Amino acid sequence: MKKIKAFVASQFISTLEFDTAEDKAKFANQFVKFVEGGYLWKDFPKWFYTRLSMTFGHIAHYDQGGFYHTFFTSNEGKAEFRQETLHYPCYGQPEYTYCDVEKALQAWLRHYTFQD
């Protein structure tokens, strides 16, 4: 049975120069897969890390491994990641940023966290 994607491109606005609405939906669905899958390294590809490190006020922590180690190898790190993600104010306009995706993922994460 094929899993239904949580997000579709029609929910998002393309950025003017860099990313399509499909790119934004792909990122959002990878975020869901990563969280629902238990934050596994195999679900943390370079392209996903690159975008994630530029959203929700997260910083890169020097590299992909450092970011992963900081947030996803301990319960404390996972809690910090959830808190930073949920409380970020989502600055900008969707034509220039991923603020539309950030808001949608915050709503999803609130529901998902409540369900846990």
HELIX and SHEET records of a PDB file:
HELIX    1   1 ALA A    9  GLN A   11  5                                   3    
HELIX    2   2 ALA A   21  GLU A   36  1                                  16    
HELIX    3   3 TRP A   41  ASP A   43  5                                   3    
HELIX    4   4 LYS A   46  LEU A   52  1                                   7    
HELIX    5   5 GLN A   64  PHE A   72  1                                   9    
HELIX    6   6 ASN A   75  HIS A   87  1                                  13    
HELIX    7   7 CYS A   99  GLN A  115  1                                  17    
END                                                                             
